[in-house]
Amino acid sequence: MKSFFHYSCALAATLLFSLSSCVSPGKDAAESATLRLNFDPGTRSAQSFPDLSEYILSISGSDGMSVIRAPWGECPSEFVLDADSYDVAILSSEFDAPCYACPQFGDSRNITLAEGQVAELDLVAAQMNAGIRLIFSESFVANYKEGSVFLRSSQGTLAFGFSETRTAFFNPGSVSLLLNYKGKTSVIHTLTLQAGEMMCLKLSVSETMPKAIPVSMIDFHIRVDTSRIWSECTVAWDGTSSGGGTTVDVPDQVYSVAEARGMAGKKDIWVSGYIVGGDLSSKSCSFAGPFSARTNMVIADAASCTDRDRCMSVQLSQGDIRNALNLVDNPSKLGKKVCLRGDVVESYYRLPGIQNLSDYRF
């Protein structure tokens, strides 16, 4: 696994931006700052990061006007800037839609410069998107050789052939694995990818599970090194050669918790995350059972999350959804991945939250 994906054991390249006072013609020292750029590529391996010439530097002000957008090697050594707020980014390549063999490295930050201020900003050129490689068992290919497999995110869809060996790259967020067989599209699995994550997803046909069991039966094995997030996921699907399994209407867009936290006011959208706790109050929540409240729970982008500020609160109104999801009656749901359909609110128990649930899927 690691040898397949491993580009380097040290994935960080450091950019040091040093802002120091400097007067240019027509500028008052109290109104400007000089931006000096120093690039330290850090440790590089035989399987190197993108060449330095591939990185694009961009700086823009609060009005959206560009100060510069150019290859790193063509940039001047320093800039004189007005007091303002600036977006500074360096990227190895553009990445707007899923594609094969296209990892993106870089970083982006915002800095506000006051009049006469001398400031320093460090950025780390780490992997910004995430990769998935699918491995099909012989049994899966034998059962579904007439079918088609797809990977879908909110940015687009990639077809993944049974003989495909390349890694597919996506922006962080929710990605669904779909199987189209005999005119039916089934969701085999949905996962949430983090920046820098490299997922090896192994697909097989379940030989021991009853055919009626949900398609989300998975077994996660996670390994982390000092550079990227490495993970393996084995999915034993209970579908049959006649196109069985759970066939559903695929949501057009599923948002991660990180994305949905900033979408207050959005109604009737899908949010995907792991159920990580409950028993909410205005200042705390519980991440371990036993639980006492049936009316709420929290979800996060990682099953191991115990940071309240990275979660979304979920209101469980009386009815079938509460009966199915609450952790008092369903303690085994803790740590499970779930997709929820509802309205995003700015605050529920002082957290970005989801209310008015109308549907859910494991």
C-alpha positions in Angstrom: 0.0 0.0 0.0 2.5 2.5 1.1 5.1 1.6 -1.5 2.4 2.0 -4.2 1.6 5.6 -3.3 4.7 6.8 -1.6 6.3 9.7 -3.3 8.4 10.7 -0.2 8.5 10.3 3.5 8.8 14.1 3.9 6.0 15.8 1.9 6.6 19.4 3.2 8.3 22.2 1.3 8.4 25.5 3.1 7.8 28.9 1.7 9.0 31.7 4.0 7.3 35.1 3.3 9.1 37.9 5.1 7.3 41.2 5.2 9.6 44.1 6.2 9.2 47.9 6.0 10.6 49.4 2.9 9.9 52.7 1.1 9.4 52.8 -2.7 9.1 56.0 -4.7 5.8 57.7 -3.9 5.0 55.4 -1.0 5.1 56.4 2.7 6.7 53.9 5.0 3.7 53.9 7.3 1.4 53.0 4.4 3.3 50.1 2.9 5.2 47.0 3.5 7.8 45.1 1.5 7.1 41.4 0.7 10.3 39.4 0.3 9.9 35.8 -0.8 12.3 33.1 0.1 11.7 29.5 -1.0 13.2 26.5 0.8 12.3 23.3 -1.1 13.1 21.1 2.0 14.0 17.4 1.6 13.3 16.0 -1.8 13.3 12.3 -2.7 14.2 10.3 -5.9 10.4 10.3 -6.6 10.3 14.0 -6.3 7.6 16.6 -5.7 6.5 18.7 -8.7 9.4 20.7 -10.1 9.8 24.2 -8.6 9.1 25.7 -12.1 5.6 24.2 -12.0 4.5 26.1 -8.9 2.4 29.2 -9.6 2.4 32.1 -7.1 -0.6 34.3 -6.7 -1.3 37.3 -4.5 -4.5 39.2 -4.5 -6.0 42.0 -2.4 -9.3 42.3 -0.6 -10.9 43.8 -3.7 -10.1 40.7 -5.6 -7.5 42.5 -7.8 -4.5 40.4 -8.6 -1.1 41.7 -7.4 0.7 38.8 -9.3 0.0 35.4 -10.8 3.1 33.9 -12.3 5.5 30.9 -12.2 7.7 31.0 -9.1 10.9 31.4 -11.2 9.5 34.5 -12.9 8.4 36.3 -9.8 10.4 39.4 -8.5 12.3 39.1 -5.3 10.1 41.6 -3.4 6.8 43.5 -3.6 5.7 46.8 -2.0 2.1 46.4 -0.8 -0.5 48.7 0.6 -2.0 48.1 4.0 -4.8 45.6 3.1 -5.9 42.0 3.5 -4.2 39.6 1.0 -4.8 36.1 -0.2 -1.4 34.4 -0.9 -1.3 31.0 -2.6 1.2 28.8 -4.3 0.0 25.7 -6.3 1.8 23.1 -8.3 -1.1 23.0 -10.7 -4.8 23.9 -11.1 -7.3 21.3 -10.0 -11.0 21.9 -10.7 -12.4 18.5 -11.5 -11.6 14.8 -10.8 -8.8 13.3 -13.0 -6.2 10.6 -13.0 -2.6 10.9 -11.9 -2.9 14.6 -11.0 -1.9 15.3 -7.3 -1.9 18.9 -6.4 0.6 20.4 -4.0 0.5 23.9 -2.4 -0.9 26.1 0.3 -3.0 29.2 0.7 -3.3 31.7 3.5 -4.8 35.1 4.2 -2.8 37.9 5.9 -3.9 41.3 6.9 -1.3 44.1 6.9 -1.8 47.2 9.0 0.0 50.4 8.1 3.6 50.2 8.9 3.3 46.6 10.0 6.2 44.1 9.6 4.8 40.6 9.4 6.0 37.1 8.5 4.0 34.2 7.0 5.0 30.6 6.6 3.2 28.3 4.1 3.8 24.5 3.6 3.5 23.0 0.2 1.6 19.8 1.1 -0.8 17.7 -1.0 -4.1 19.5 -1.2 -6.3 17.0 -3.0 -6.9 13.3 -2.3 -6.4 10.1 -4.2 -8.3 6.8 -4.6 -7.1 3.6 -6.2 -9.6 0.8 -6.7 -8.6 -2.9 -6.6 -11.2 -5.4 -7.7 -11.2 -9.0 -6.5 -11.6 -11.8 -9.1 -15.0 -12.6 -7.7 -16.2 -9.0 -8.2 -14.9 -8.8 -11.8 -16.5 -12.2 -12.5 -19.9 -11.2 -11.2 -20.0 -7.7 -12.7 -17.7 -7.8 -15.8 -20.6 -6.5 -17.9 -21.1 -3.6 -15.5 -19.4 -0.2 -15.1 -17.9 1.4 -12.0 -17.8 5.1 -11.3 -16.4 7.5 -8.7 -18.5 10.6 -8.2 -18.1 13.8 -6.2 -19.8 17.2 -6.3 -17.1 18.3 -8.8 -17.7 15.5 -11.4 -17.6 11.8 -12.2 -14.8 9.4 -13.3 -15.3 6.0 -14.9 -13.0 3.4 -13.4 -12.3 0.3 -15.6 -11.6 -3.1 -14.0 -8.1 -2.9 -15.5 -7.4 0.7 -14.4 -4.3 1.0 -12.2 -3.9 4.8 -12.0 -4.9 6.8 -8.9 -8.0 9.0 -9.3 -7.7 12.4 -7.5 -10.6 14.4 -6.0 -10.9 17.5 -3.9 -11.5 16.8 -0.2 -15.1 15.9 0.6 -17.5 13.1 -0.1 -16.9 10.6 -2.9 -19.3 7.8 -3.8 -18.5 4.5 -5.5 -21.2 3.5 -8.0 -21.9 0.4 -9.9 -24.1 0.5 -13.0 -25.3 -3.0 -13.9 -28.2 -4.0 -16.2 -29.7 -0.5 -16.1 -29.5 -0.1 -12.4 -27.2 2.2 -10.5 -26.2 1.1 -7.0 -24.2 3.0 -4.4 -21.6 0.5 -3.1 -19.9 2.9 -0.7 -19.6 6.6 0.2 -16.6 8.0 2.0 -15.2 11.4 3.0 -11.7 12.2 1.8 -9.3 14.6 3.6 -6.6 16.6 2.0 -3.5 14.5 1.5 -5.4 11.2 2.0 -4.5 8.3 -0.3 -7.1 5.6 -0.2 -6.7 2.1 -1.5 -10.3 0.7 -1.8 -10.5 -3.0 -2.2 -13.7 -4.4 -3.6 -14.9 -8.0 -3.3 -18.2 -9.9 -3.2 -19.3 -11.0 0.2 -19.4 -14.8 0.4 -20.8 -15.1 4.0 -23.2 -12.2 4.4 -26.9 -12.7 3.8 -28.0 -11.1 0.5 -30.4 -8.7 2.4 -27.6 -7.1 4.5 -27.0 -3.4 3.8 -24.3 -2.6 1.2 -22.3 -0.5 3.7 -20.6 -3.4 5.5 -17.0 -2.2 5.5 -13.7 -2.8 7.4 -11.3 0.1 7.9 -7.6 -0.2 8.4 -5.8 3.1 8.8 -2.1 3.8 8.7 -0.6 7.3 9.1 3.0 8.4 8.3 4.6 11.8 8.8 3.6 13.2 5.4 0.4 11.9 3.9 -2.7 10.2 5.4 -2.5 6.6 4.2 -5.6 4.4 4.5 -7.1 1.2 3.3 -10.7 0.3 3.0 -12.0 -3.2 2.2 -15.6 -3.3 1.0 -17.4 -6.7 0.8 -20.5 -6.0 -1.2 -23.5 -8.2 -0.9 -24.8 -7.6 -4.5 -25.5 -10.5 -6.8 -24.8 -11.2 -10.4 -28.3 -10.3 -11.3 -27.8 -6.8 -10.1 -29.1 -7.1 -6.5 -28.1 -5.1 -3.6 -29.5 -1.7 -2.6 -30.4 0.5 -5.5 -31.0 4.1 -4.7 -31.4 7.5 -6.3 -27.9 9.0 -6.0 -27.9 12.5 -4.5 -26.6 15.1 -6.9 -24.3 16.6 -4.2 -23.2 15.4 -0.8 -21.2 17.8 1.4 -18.6 17.0 4.0 -19.0 18.3 7.6 -16.2 20.8 6.9 -18.0 22.1 3.9 -21.5 22.2 5.4 -20.4 24.0 8.6 -20.0 27.2 6.4 -23.4 26.7 4.6 -25.9 28.2 7.1 -29.2 28.8 5.5 -28.9 26.0 2.9 -32.0 23.9 2.9 -32.7 20.3 1.9 -29.0 19.3 1.3 -27.1 16.1 1.9 -24.3 16.1 4.5 -22.0 13.1 5.1 -20.1 12.3 8.3 -19.4 9.9 11.1 -21.6 9.8 14.1 -19.1 10.6 16.9 -21.2 11.6 19.9 -24.3 13.1 21.5 -25.7 14.5 24.8 -25.2 18.0 23.6 -25.2 21.1 25.8 -24.3 24.7 24.9 -20.7 24.0 25.9 -20.0 20.3 25.7 -21.0 16.9 24.2 -20.2 13.3 25.0 -18.0 11.2 22.6 -18.5 8.0 24.5 -21.5 6.1 25.8 -23.7 5.4 27.5 -25.8 8.3 26.2 -28.9 9.8 27.7 -30.4 12.1 25.1 -32.4 10.8 22.1 -33.0 14.3 20.7 -29.5 15.1 19.3 -26.1 13.8 18.1 -23.0 15.2 16.5 -21.2 14.2 13.3 -17.6 14.8 12.0 -15.5 14.1 9.0 -13.4 11.5 10.9 -14.7 8.7 13.1 -11.9 9.4 15.6 -12.9 13.1 16.1 -13.3 14.3 19.7 -13.0 18.0 19.0 -16.4 19.6 19.5 -15.4 22.6 17.3 -14.9 20.3 14.3 -18.4 18.7 14.6 -21.9 19.5 13.4 -24.8 19.2 15.8 -27.9 17.2 14.5 -31.4 17.7 15.8 -33.4 14.4 16.0 -37.1 15.3 15.9 -39.6 12.8 17.1 -40.3 10.1 14.6 -38.7 7.3 12.6 -35.4 9.1 12.0 -34.9 9.7 15.7 -35.8 6.0 16.4 -33.2 4.8 13.9 -30.4 7.2 14.7 -30.4 8.2 18.4 -27.5 6.7 20.4 -29.6 5.8 23.5 -31.5 3.1 21.6 -28.8 2.5 18.9 -25.4 2.6 20.6 -23.9 0.5 17.8 -24.4 3.5 15.5 -21.5 5.4 17.2 -18.6 5.6 14.7 -20.8 4.7 11.7 -20.8 6.7 8.5 -24.2 8.3 7.6 -25.6 10.7 5.0 -28.2 13.1 6.3 -30.7 15.2 4.4 -31.9 18.4 6.1 -31.4 22.2 6.6 -28.1 23.7 7.8 -28.5 26.2 10.6 -25.9 28.6 12.0 -26.3 27.4 15.5 -27.8 24.5 17.3 -26.4 24.1 20.8 -23.8 26.7 19.7 -22.5 24.6 16.8 -23.3 24.8 13.1 -26.1 22.3 12.9 -28.6 20.3 10.8 -32.3 20.4 11.5 -35.5 19.3 9.9 -34.1 15.9 8.8 -36.1 14.3 6.0 -33.9 11.3 5.0 -30.8 9.4 6.0 -28.6 6.6 4.5 -25.9 4.5 5.9 
